[in-house]
Amino acid sequence: MELYTTGFNAHNQLLPTSLSDSSIITTFHPLASPFATRNIKIWCTLWSATVISHDDQLTHYGFRKTGTTPSIITGLEVQELKSVFGDVSGVLGAVGRDGALYVFSEEGKGCVFRPWEGKEGSLFWRDGVRVEFVAVAESEEVCLTTCSGEGNGEWVLHLFSNWKGVLDGLEPVASWPLDGVLVDLKANALLIDHTLLTFGSPLHPALLGRTPTTATLATEPHPVSFLGGLPIRKIAANGWLGAALSMDRDVYIWGGRAGDHDRLSALPDPGASEGEEVKLVDIDGGVDIADIAIGMGHLVALTTDGEVWVCGDGERGQLGLGEGAKGFEANWVMTPSPWTERGRLINVEAGGWGSWLFVDPC
């Protein structure tokens, strides 16, 4: 497996200093060994930090209190890891496959995930409660899902004001039982049995992809009516944008911020009426989409033909279009493909002001 990256690299969160002397990388650049020929997974992509595993090694790239040198993360084996999460300040913690919550800390010049048992009497002390997903919004609100009981158990979505509230053992601001098996969770969206549900602030209805009513409040998770129960394969959300990839390999997008000078043509019109809050993406006349990813203001789409299309904010090179093409792209643009002779592109990732491509060598 080979990994290519582009974008904002001021903290060496994309490429170590030995591989790039620039704070902005404008075209997709291959990462050197140890990533070549090894199993790779990006666990967390943030504004100033990235967590990547290759084989059995988990590594932190980017800003830490002790510097920006890559550091191996100890305390939790890769095969025991379910997810890693963080916010603009950096990595906050992880969730283990056993449902345990881990807190990220720096010790000396290294990094470690420490098990978090919670305060006595808090949510995490309750018998049989397993943490399944954690997502942190730009507002610092923390969405956390738990599961209790045997088998699929009882799923509950909890909302906390911030990460400190979780660690201090405070009760959630709100909790909602979930009907079904949770597949994925983002800061304002979740996927249950391949059905998309959204929730959030009534002050920003565009982020919901639906029009709230007295029966479907903005603050509670409810299905996006535009999709009409269409089975969803993957959800992506970051900042003011959200997207869903259907089983039929179509992409649906929603979001945007009222008053933005730059606006993606792929987004629904501002103040869209009920039933028009989500828009079907049209790339190159309607090609099938294999994968979709969202960063802070930009989107990356992979077609089933192996082409990479991008749009949105490219001021920091995150679109991979080259030094002369840094700027905002309202429409979808296909990126150059330096990896074509190296192998088959299998998926994409985005986060913060960066983008990544995974190539399976021929």
Buried (B, 14 or more C-beta within 10 A) or exposed (E): BBBBBBBBBBBBBBBBEEBBEEEBBBBBBBBEEEBBEBEBBBBBBBBBBBBBBBEEEBBBBBBBEEEBEBBEBEBBBBEBBBBBBBBEBBBBBBBBEEBBBBBBEBEEEBBBBBEBEBEEEBBBEEEEBBBBBBBBBEBBBBBBBBBBEEEEBEBBBBBBBBBEBBBEBBEBBEBBEBEEBBBBBBBBBBBBEBBBBBBBBEEBBBBBBBBBEEEBEBBBBBBBBBBEEBEBBBBBBBBBBBBBBBEEBBBBBBBBBEEEEEBBEBBBEEEBEEEEBBBEBEBEEEBEBBBBBBBBBBBBBBBEEBBBBBBBBBBBBBBBBBEEBBEBBEEBBBBEBBBEEBBEBBBBBBBBBBBBBBBEEE
